[in-house]
Amino acid sequence: MNENEDVLTTLVRIKGSDLCNVVSVKTSKPINKKMWIECSKALSRIHVGPPIKIGDVVCKNLLNTGIDIICTKNVERNS
């Protein structure tokens, strides 16, 4: 990892949960900081549905970088 790369952490919207509207996610590997805005724009179009668990892949191969977006929080389905 060099100084121009770091793990991107952000939020992705959730559909179908009364408990929360967003879930925290991160990149599976460090990604060039110059790509962060473009990645954030792509992730803003994504909605996930509960249940979702820590470690679940929310987006595979983001922008053809070979990097996945991984969920960092558990969100249960409404009972």
Biopython code that builds the backbone (N, CA, C, O; Angstrom):
import numpy as np
from Bio.PDB.StructureBuilder import StructureBuilder

atoms = [
    (1, "MET", "N", (0.842, -1.178, 0.000)),
    (1, "MET", "CA", (0.000, 0.000, 0.000)),
    (1, "MET", "C", (0.884, 1.237, 0.000)),
    (1, "MET", "O", (1.833, 1.326, 0.778)),
    (2, "ASN", "N", (0.577, 2.185, -0.864)),
    (2, "ASN", "CA", (1.329, 3.434, -0.850)),
    (2, "ASN", "C", (0.471, 4.558, -0.274)),
    (2, "ASN", "O", (-0.682, 4.336, 0.096)),
    (3, "GLU", "N", (1.031, 5.759, -0.199)),
    (3, "GLU", "CA", (0.317, 6.865, 0.446)),
    (3, "GLU", "C", (-0.886, 7.358, -0.358)),
    (3, "GLU", "O", (-1.720, 8.089, 0.175)),
    (4, "ASN", "N", (-0.989, 6.972, -1.627)),
    (4, "ASN", "CA", (-2.134, 7.371, -2.447)),
    (4, "ASN", "C", (-3.272, 6.363, -2.388)),
    (4, "ASN", "O", (-4.284, 6.536, -3.068)),
    (5, "GLU", "N", (-3.125, 5.320, -1.593)),
    (5, "GLU", "CA", (-4.154, 4.287, -1.467)),
    (5, "GLU", "C", (-4.591, 4.141, -0.022)),
    (5, "GLU", "O", (-3.796, 4.290, 0.907)),
    (6, "ASP", "N", (-5.866, 3.847, 0.147)),
    (6, "ASP", "CA", (-6.401, 3.575, 1.475)),
    (6, "ASP", "C", (-7.730, 2.845, 1.306)),
    (6, "ASP", "O", (-8.300, 2.826, 0.215)),
    (7, "VAL", "N", (-8.213, 2.254, 2.377)),
    (7, "VAL", "CA", (-9.504, 1.584, 2.353)),
    (7, "VAL", "C", (-10.589, 2.658, 2.388)),
    (7, "VAL", "O", (-10.578, 3.534, 3.253)),
    (8, "LEU", "N", (-11.522, 2.583, 1.444)),
    (8, "LEU", "CA", (-12.645, 3.512, 1.389)),
    (8, "LEU", "C", (-13.764, 2.981, 2.258)),
    (8, "LEU", "O", (-14.197, 1.842, 2.079)),
    (9, "THR", "N", (-14.243, 3.784, 3.197)),
    (9, "THR", "CA", (-15.408, 3.422, 3.996)),
    (9, "THR", "C", (-16.516, 4.418, 3.672)),
    (9, "THR", "O", (-16.276, 5.621, 3.570)),
    (10, "THR", "N", (-17.724, 3.901, 3.511)),
    (10, "THR", "CA", (-18.846, 4.759, 3.143)),
    (10, "THR", "C", (-20.141, 4.080, 3.551)),
    (10, "THR", "O", (-20.125, 3.083, 4.273)),
    (11, "LEU", "N", (-21.260, 4.617, 3.091)),
    (11, "LEU", "CA", (-22.577, 4.074, 3.409)),
    (11, "LEU", "C", (-23.303, 3.685, 2.129)),
    (11, "LEU", "O", (-23.117, 4.306, 1.082)),
    (12, "VAL", "N", (-24.131, 2.651, 2.224)),
    (12, "VAL", "CA", (-24.994, 2.222, 1.124)),
    (12, "VAL", "C", (-26.420, 2.194, 1.673)),
    (12, "VAL", "O", (-26.647, 1.790, 2.814)),
    (13, "ARG", "N", (-27.365, 2.621, 0.863)),
    (13, "ARG", "CA", (-28.763, 2.664, 1.308)),
    (13, "ARG", "C", (-29.369, 1.268, 1.425)),
    (13, "ARG", "O", (-28.999, 0.339, 0.708)),
    (14, "ILE", "N", (-30.321, 1.158, 2.362)),
    (14, "ILE", "CA", (-31.046, -0.088, 2.594)),
    (14, "ILE", "C", (-32.512, 0.140, 2.246)),
    (14, "ILE", "O", (-33.099, 1.158, 2.613)),
    (15, "LYS", "N", (-33.092, -0.819, 1.536)),
    (15, "LYS", "CA", (-34.532, -0.802, 1.258)),
    (15, "LYS", "C", (-35.187, -1.896, 2.075)),
    (15, "LYS", "O", (-34.669, -3.009, 2.158)),
    (16, "GLY", "N", (-36.332, -1.583, 2.684)),
    (16, "GLY", "CA", (-37.107, -2.616, 3.358)),
    (16, "GLY", "C", (-36.767, -2.834, 4.809)),
    (16, "GLY", "O", (-37.060, -3.901, 5.351)),
    (17, "SER", "N", (-36.153, -1.853, 5.465)),
    (17, "SER", "CA", (-35.864, -1.984, 6.886)),
    (17, "SER", "C", (-36.367, -0.744, 7.615)),
    (17, "SER", "O", (-36.067, 0.384, 7.224)),
    (18, "ASP", "N", (-37.131, -0.965, 8.676)),
    (18, "ASP", "CA", (-37.578, 0.155, 9.510)),
    (18, "ASP", "C", (-36.504, 0.530, 10.527)),
    (18, "ASP", "O", (-36.572, 1.593, 11.142)),
    (19, "LEU", "N", (-35.519, -0.336, 10.701)),
    (19, "LEU", "CA", (-34.503, -0.125, 11.724)),
    (19, "LEU", "C", (-33.471, 0.927, 11.322)),
    (19, "LEU", "O", (-33.031, 1.711, 12.163)),
    (20, "CYS", "N", (-33.079, 0.952, 10.040)),
    (20, "CYS", "CA", (-32.094, 1.926, 9.582)),
    (20, "CYS", "C", (-32.231, 2.130, 8.077)),
    (20, "CYS", "O", (-32.784, 1.287, 7.370)),
    (21, "ASN", "N", (-31.720, 3.260, 7.601)),
    (21, "ASN", "CA", (-31.808, 3.604, 6.182)),
    (21, "ASN", "C", (-30.533, 3.301, 5.419)),
    (21, "ASN", "O", (-30.550, 3.195, 4.193)),
    (22, "VAL", "N", (-29.405, 3.160, 6.150)),
    (22, "VAL", "CA", (-28.108, 2.930, 5.516)),
    (22, "VAL", "C", (-27.331, 1.877, 6.290)),
    (22, "VAL", "O", (-27.620, 1.596, 7.453)),
    (23, "VAL", "N", (-26.328, 1.295, 5.612)),
    (23, "VAL", "CA", (-25.428, 0.346, 6.255)),
    (23, "VAL", "C", (-24.000, 0.740, 5.875)),
    (23, "VAL", "O", (-23.746, 1.184, 4.755)),
    (24, "SER", "N", (-23.085, 0.575, 6.807)),
    (24, "SER", "CA", (-21.686, 0.915, 6.542)),
    (24, "SER", "C", (-21.013, -0.180, 5.720)),
    (24, "SER", "O", (-21.271, -1.368, 5.912)),
    (25, "VAL", "N", (-20.149, 0.242, 4.803)),
    (25, "VAL", "CA", (-19.420, -0.675, 3.934)),
    (25, "VAL", "C", (-17.985, -0.180, 3.777)),
    (25, "VAL", "O", (-17.668, 0.964, 4.101)),
    (26, "LYS", "N", (-17.125, -1.066, 3.271)),
    (26, "LYS", "CA", (-15.733, -0.691, 2.997)),
    (26, "LYS", "C", (-15.232, -1.484, 1.810)),
    (26, "LYS", "O", (-15.828, -2.488, 1.420)),
    (27, "THR", "N", (-14.121, -1.020, 1.232)),
    (27, "THR", "CA", (-13.508, -1.756, 0.135)),
    (27, "THR", "C", (-12.747, -2.948, 0.702)),
    (27, "THR", "O", (-12.261, -2.907, 1.832)),
    (28, "SER", "N", (-12.649, -4.004, -0.091)),
    (28, "SER", "CA", (-11.965, -5.218, 0.354)),
    (28, "SER", "C", (-10.446, -5.047, 0.393)),
    (28, "SER", "O", (-9.748, -5.787, 1.087)),
    (29, "LYS", "N", (-9.942, -4.064, -0.360)),
    (29, "LYS", "CA", (-8.501, -3.758, -0.402)),
    (29, "LYS", "C", (-8.351, -2.243, -0.522)),
    (29, "LYS", "O", (-9.311, -1.552, -0.862)),
    (30, "PRO", "N", (-7.174, -1.729, -0.249)),
    (30, "PRO", "CA", (-6.953, -0.298, -0.478)),
    (30, "PRO", "C", (-7.168, 0.063, -1.951)),
    (30, "PRO", "O", (-6.861, -0.721, -2.849)),
    (31, "ILE", "N", (-7.693, 1.244, -2.172)),
    (31, "ILE", "CA", (-7.982, 1.725, -3.519)),
    (31, "ILE", "C", (-7.405, 3.135, -3.660)),
    (31, "ILE", "O", (-7.338, 3.889, -2.689)),
    (32, "ASN", "N", (-6.993, 3.475, -4.868)),
    (32, "ASN", "CA", (-6.402, 4.781, -5.119)),
    (32, "ASN", "C", (-7.380, 5.885, -4.716)),
    (32, "ASN", "O", (-8.550, 5.856, -5.098)),
    (33, "LYS", "N", (-6.898, 6.852, -3.946)),
    (33, "LYS", "CA", (-7.753, 7.928, -3.442)),
    (33, "LYS", "C", (-8.342, 8.776, -4.566)),
    (33, "LYS", "O", (-9.382, 9.407, -4.375)),
    (34, "LYS", "N", (-7.705, 8.803, -5.724)),
    (34, "LYS", "CA", (-8.236, 9.557, -6.865)),
    (34, "LYS", "C", (-9.534, 8.960, -7.378)),
    (34, "LYS", "O", (-10.294, 9.638, -8.070)),
    (35, "MET", "N", (-9.804, 7.695, -7.049)),
    (35, "MET", "CA", (-11.021, 7.019, -7.505)),
    (35, "MET", "C", (-12.170, 7.121, -6.504)),
    (35, "MET", "O", (-13.277, 6.677, -6.805)),
    (36, "TRP", "N", (-11.940, 7.685, -5.341)),
    (36, "TRP", "CA", (-12.944, 7.681, -4.283)),
    (36, "TRP", "C", (-14.248, 8.372, -4.687)),
    (36, "TRP", "O", (-15.326, 7.862, -4.384)),
    (37, "ILE", "N", (-14.174, 9.499, -5.351)),
    (37, "ILE", "CA", (-15.396, 10.217, -5.747)),
    (37, "ILE", "C", (-16.185, 9.396, -6.758)),
    (37, "ILE", "O", (-17.404, 9.266, -6.644)),
    (38, "GLU", "N", (-15.492, 8.845, -7.743)),
    (38, "GLU", "CA", (-16.153, 8.010, -8.746)),
    (38, "GLU", "C", (-16.794, 6.774, -8.106)),
    (38, "GLU", "O", (-17.905, 6.386, -8.467)),
    (39, "CYS", "N", (-16.092, 6.168, -7.166)),
    (39, "CYS", "CA", (-16.635, 4.998, -6.458)),
    (39, "CYS", "C", (-17.863, 5.391, -5.633)),
    (39, "CYS", "O", (-18.857, 4.666, -5.614)),
    (40, "SER", "N", (-17.793, 6.523, -4.963)),
    (40, "SER", "CA", (-18.921, 6.988, -4.153)),
    (40, "SER", "C", (-20.151, 7.244, -5.015)),
    (40, "SER", "O", (-21.272, 6.939, -4.609)),
    (41, "LYS", "N", (-19.945, 7.800, -6.195)),
    (41, "LYS", "CA", (-21.066, 8.033, -7.114)),
    (41, "LYS", "C", (-21.707, 6.713, -7.533)),
    (41, "LYS", "O", (-22.932, 6.604, -7.578)),
    (42, "ALA", "N", (-20.885, 5.713, -7.839)),
    (42, "ALA", "CA", (-21.410, 4.401, -8.235)),
    (42, "ALA", "C", (-22.171, 3.756, -7.076)),
    (42, "ALA", "O", (-23.231, 3.165, -7.284)),
    (43, "LEU", "N", (-21.641, 3.865, -5.868)),
    (43, "LEU", "CA", (-22.285, 3.251, -4.708)),
    (43, "LEU", "C", (-23.561, 3.975, -4.307)),
    (43, "LEU", "O", (-24.423, 3.385, -3.656)),
    (44, "SER", "N", (-23.697, 5.241, -4.683)),
    (44, "SER", "CA", (-24.914, 5.981, -4.349)),
    (44, "SER", "C", (-26.125, 5.437, -5.099)),
    (44, "SER", "O", (-27.262, 5.709, -4.714)),
    (45, "ARG", "N", (-25.899, 4.681, -6.152)),
    (45, "ARG", "CA", (-26.990, 4.090, -6.947)),
    (45, "ARG", "C", (-27.398, 2.706, -6.448)),
    (45, "ARG", "O", (-28.342, 2.109, -6.966)),
    (46, "ILE", "N", (-26.692, 2.201, -5.449)),
    (46, "ILE", "CA", (-26.944, 0.848, -4.956)),
    (46, "ILE", "C", (-27.872, 0.887, -3.739)),
    (46, "ILE", "O", (-27.732, 1.732, -2.855)),
    (47, "HIS", "N", (-28.823, -0.053, -3.720)),
    (47, "HIS", "CA", (-29.672, -0.289, -2.557)),
    (47, "HIS", "C", (-29.549, -1.766, -2.211)),
    (47, "HIS", "O", (-29.559, -2.615, -3.103)),
    (48, "VAL", "N", (-29.432, -2.079, -0.931)),
    (48, "VAL", "CA", (-29.382, -3.475, -0.497)),
    (48, "VAL", "C", (-30.614, -3.758, 0.353)),
    (48, "VAL", "O", (-31.217, -2.849, 0.924)),
    (49, "GLY", "N", (-30.969, -5.014, 0.423)),
    (49, "GLY", "CA", (-32.115, -5.416, 1.230)),
    (49, "GLY", "C", (-31.686, -6.279, 2.392)),
    (49, "GLY", "O", (-30.761, -7.082, 2.267)),
    (50, "PRO", "N", (-32.355, -6.118, 3.530)),
    (50, "PRO", "CA", (-32.030, -6.953, 4.682)),
    (50, "PRO", "C", (-32.554, -8.371, 4.483)),
    (50, "PRO", "O", (-33.470, -8.546, 3.680)),
    (51, "PRO", "N", (-32.042, -9.383, 5.149)),
    (51, "PRO", "CA", (-30.939, -9.275, 6.109)),
    (51, "PRO", "C", (-29.590, -9.197, 5.399)),
    (51, "PRO", "O", (-29.396, -9.768, 4.326)),
    (52, "ILE", "N", (-28.680, -8.485, 6.019)),
    (52, "ILE", "CA", (-27.316, -8.384, 5.510)),
    (52, "ILE", "C", (-26.368, -8.524, 6.693)),
    (52, "ILE", "O", (-26.622, -7.988, 7.771)),
    (53, "LYS", "N", (-25.290, -9.238, 6.488)),
    (53, "LYS", "CA", (-24.360, -9.569, 7.586)),
    (53, "LYS", "C", (-22.973, -8.994, 7.321)),
    (53, "LYS", "O", (-22.612, -8.704, 6.181)),
    (54, "ILE", "N", (-22.214, -8.838, 8.382)),
    (54, "ILE", "CA", (-20.823, -8.403, 8.266)),
    (54, "ILE", "C", (-20.084, -9.371, 7.352)),
    (54, "ILE", "O", (-20.166, -10.585, 7.538)),
    (55, "GLY", "N", (-19.369, -8.846, 6.371)),
    (55, "GLY", "CA", (-18.599, -9.669, 5.447)),
    (55, "GLY", "C", (-19.312, -9.966, 4.143)),
    (55, "GLY", "O", (-18.688, -10.436, 3.192)),
    (56, "ASP", "N", (-20.629, -9.697, 4.079)),
    (56, "ASP", "CA", (-21.358, -9.909, 2.823)),
    (56, "ASP", "C", (-20.841, -8.957, 1.752)),
    (56, "ASP", "O", (-20.549, -7.795, 2.031)),
    (57, "VAL", "N", (-20.731, -9.456, 0.532)),
    (57, "VAL", "CA", (-20.294, -8.617, -0.585)),
    (57, "VAL", "C", (-21.506, -7.861, -1.115)),
    (57, "VAL", "O", (-22.479, -8.469, -1.560)),
    (58, "VAL", "N", (-21.443, -6.535, -1.066)),
    (58, "VAL", "CA", (-22.524, -5.672, -1.528)),
    (58, "VAL", "C", (-22.364, -5.396, -3.020)),
    (58, "VAL", "O", (-23.349, -5.306, -3.753)),
    (59, "CYS", "N", (-21.114, -5.262, -3.462)),
    (59, "CYS", "CA", (-20.824, -4.976, -4.873)),
    (59, "CYS", "C", (-19.516, -5.674, -5.236)),
    (59, "CYS", "O", (-18.492, -5.449, -4.592)),
    (60, "LYS", "N", (-19.549, -6.514, -6.256)),
    (60, "LYS", "CA", (-18.352, -7.222, -6.705)),
    (60, "LYS", "C", (-17.655, -6.421, -7.797)),
    (60, "LYS", "O", (-18.313, -5.867, -8.678)),
    (61, "ASN", "N", (-16.346, -6.358, -7.746)),
    (61, "ASN", "CA", (-15.537, -5.754, -8.803)),
    (61, "ASN", "C", (-15.987, -4.319, -9.124)),
    (61, "ASN", "O", (-16.336, -4.009, -10.263)),
    (62, "LEU", "N", (-15.974, -3.476, -8.128)),
    (62, "LEU", "CA", (-16.413, -2.091, -8.266)),
    (62, "LEU", "C", (-15.628, -1.377, -9.360)),
    (62, "LEU", "O", (-14.401, -1.293, -9.297)),
    (63, "LEU", "N", (-16.335, -0.866, -10.357)),
    (63, "LEU", "CA", (-15.749, -0.111, -11.471)),
    (63, "LEU", "C", (-14.581, -0.849, -12.132)),
    (63, "LEU", "O", (-13.603, -0.229, -12.550)),
    (64, "ASN", "N", (-14.691, -2.164, -12.220)),
    (64, "ASN", "CA", (-13.662, -3.018, -12.841)),
    (64, "ASN", "C", (-12.281, -2.852, -12.207)),
    (64, "ASN", "O", (-11.261, -2.950, -12.889)),
    (65, "THR", "N", (-12.257, -2.603, -10.903)),
    (65, "THR", "CA", (-10.988, -2.466, -10.185)),
    (65, "THR", "C", (-10.523, -3.785, -9.597)),
    (65, "THR", "O", (-9.368, -3.912, -9.192)),
    (66, "GLY", "N", (-11.422, -4.780, -9.547)),
    (66, "GLY", "CA", (-11.102, -6.039, -8.886)),
    (66, "GLY", "C", (-11.321, -5.962, -7.387)),
    (66, "GLY", "O", (-10.991, -6.899, -6.659)),
    (67, "ILE", "N", (-11.875, -4.852, -6.922)),
    (67, "ILE", "CA", (-12.103, -4.633, -5.495)),
    (67, "ILE", "C", (-13.594, -4.761, -5.212)),
    (67, "ILE", "O", (-14.426, -4.215, -5.936)),
    (68, "ASP", "N", (-13.919, -5.494, -4.143)),
    (68, "ASP", "CA", (-15.304, -5.688, -3.742)),
    (68, "ASP", "C", (-15.667, -4.705, -2.627)),
    (68, "ASP", "O", (-14.799, -4.188, -1.924)),
    (69, "ILE", "N", (-16.975, -4.462, -2.487)),
    (69, "ILE", "CA", (-17.487, -3.648, -1.388)),
    (69, "ILE", "C", (-18.102, -4.603, -0.373)),
    (69, "ILE", "O", (-18.987, -5.393, -0.703)),
    (70, "ILE", "N", (-17.620, -4.519, 0.871)),
    (70, "ILE", "CA", (-17.969, -5.458, 1.927)),
    (70, "ILE", "C", (-18.791, -4.750, 3.013)),
    (70, "ILE", "O", (-18.458, -3.641, 3.430)),
    (71, "CYS", "N", (-19.861, -5.401, 3.461)),
    (71, "CYS", "CA", (-20.691, -4.872, 4.539)),
    (71, "CYS", "C", (-19.931, -4.960, 5.871)),
    (71, "CYS", "O", (-19.231, -5.940, 6.126)),
    (72, "THR", "N", (-20.074, -3.929, 6.718)),
    (72, "THR", "CA", (-19.371, -3.918, 7.999)),
    (72, "THR", "C", (-20.325, -3.886, 9.190)),
    (72, "THR", "O", (-19.903, -3.647, 10.321)),
    (73, "LYS", "N", (-21.631, -4.130, 8.931)),
    (73, "LYS", "CA", (-22.620, -4.106, 10.005)),
    (73, "LYS", "C", (-23.732, -5.106, 9.692)),
    (73, "LYS", "O", (-24.087, -5.297, 8.529)),
    (74, "ASN", "N", (-24.273, -5.735, 10.714)),
    (74, "ASN", "CA", (-25.427, -6.637, 10.550)),
    (74, "ASN", "C", (-26.718, -5.826, 10.556)),
    (74, "ASN", "O", (-26.907, -4.948, 11.398)),
    (75, "VAL", "N", (-27.600, -6.126, 9.612)),
    (75, "VAL", "CA", (-28.932, -5.511, 9.590)),
    (75, "VAL", "C", (-29.937, -6.649, 9.415)),
    (75, "VAL", "O", (-29.905, -7.377, 8.422)),
    (76, "GLU", "N", (-30.821, -6.787, 10.390)),
    (76, "GLU", "CA", (-31.810, -7.863, 10.359)),
    (76, "GLU", "C", (-33.056, -7.438, 9.609)),
    (76, "GLU", "O", (-33.340, -6.246, 9.484)),
    (77, "ARG", "N", (-33.787, -8.398, 9.119)),
    (77, "ARG", "CA", (-35.084, -8.152, 8.478)),
    (77, "ARG", "C", (-36.095, -7.792, 9.559)),
    (77, "ARG", "O", (-35.981, -8.265, 10.690)),
    (78, "ASN", "N", (-37.069, -6.972, 9.234)),
    (78, "ASN", "CA", (-38.135, -6.632, 10.188)),
    (78, "ASN", "C", (-38.908, -7.880, 10.570)),
    (78, "ASN", "O", (-39.135, -8.752, 9.732)),
    (79, "SER", "N", (-39.316, -7.973, 11.837)),
    (79, "SER", "CA", (-40.079, -9.136, 12.281)),
    (79, "SER", "C", (-41.556, -8.890, 12.137)),
    (79, "SER", "O", (-42.361, -9.763, 12.462)),
]
sb = StructureBuilder()
sb.init_structure("model")
sb.init_model(0)
sb.init_chain("A")
sb.init_seg("    ")
for serial, (resi, resn, name, xyz) in enumerate(atoms, 1):
    if name == "N":
        sb.init_residue(resn, " ", resi, " ")
    sb.init_atom(name, np.array(xyz, "f"), 0.0, 1.0, " ", f" {name:<3s}", serial, name[0])
structure = sb.get_structure()
